[in-house]
Amino acid sequence: MEEDFFLIEKTQNRLVINLFLMIFLSYIIRNKKCKFEFKKGHEFTVNS
């Protein structure tokens, strides 16, 4: 019983870590795209 609980805890931790990594990576990718678009958009709003 204790062993099963430990196994569940380990897999849960792994899932949380995987989820965090996915969110982190998607955030970085989105940020790189957004920074460029934000600069363009900012210049556009300043000009108009």
Backbone torsions as a table, in degrees:
resi	resn	phi	psi	omega
1	MET	NA	-48.0	179.4
2	GLU	-62.7	-39.0	-179.4
3	GLU	-63.0	-42.9	179.0
4	ASP	-60.8	-42.9	-179.9
5	PHE	-61.9	-42.1	179.0
6	PHE	-62.6	-42.2	179.4
7	LEU	-62.8	-44.8	179.5
8	ILE	-61.6	-43.5	-180.0
9	GLU	-61.6	-41.8	180.0
10	LYS	-63.1	-46.1	-178.5
11	THR	-67.0	-36.1	177.5
12	GLN	-63.6	-43.6	178.1
13	ASN	-61.1	-41.4	179.9
14	ARG	-64.2	-40.7	178.7
15	LEU	-63.1	-43.9	180.0
16	VAL	-62.5	-43.3	179.9
17	ILE	-64.0	-43.6	179.0
18	ASN	-61.6	-44.0	179.7
19	LEU	-61.7	-44.5	179.7
20	PHE	-61.4	-43.5	179.6
21	LEU	-63.4	-42.6	179.2
22	MET	-61.1	-46.8	179.9
23	ILE	-62.8	-43.6	-178.6
24	PHE	-62.0	-46.0	-179.5
25	LEU	-65.2	-45.2	-180.0
26	SER	-64.2	-34.4	178.0
27	TYR	-65.5	-43.1	179.3
28	ILE	-63.5	-46.3	-178.9
29	ILE	-62.4	-45.9	-179.1
30	ARG	-64.9	-37.6	-178.8
31	ASN	-65.2	-42.0	179.2
32	LYS	-61.3	-43.9	179.1
33	LYS	-66.8	-44.3	-174.5
34	CYS	-68.1	-36.4	-179.0
35	LYS	-59.2	-45.6	-179.4
36	PHE	-64.3	-46.5	-179.1
37	GLU	-67.2	-35.4	179.7
38	PHE	-65.5	-42.5	178.7
39	LYS	-61.0	-47.2	179.2
40	LYS	-60.6	-47.5	-178.5
41	GLY	-63.9	-38.3	-178.9
42	HIS	-65.1	-45.9	178.3
43	GLU	-61.3	-39.7	-178.6
44	PHE	-63.5	-44.7	-178.4
45	THR	-68.2	-34.2	179.8
46	VAL	-67.9	-41.0	-177.8
47	ASN	-69.5	-36.7	-172.9
48	SER	-91.5	NA	NA
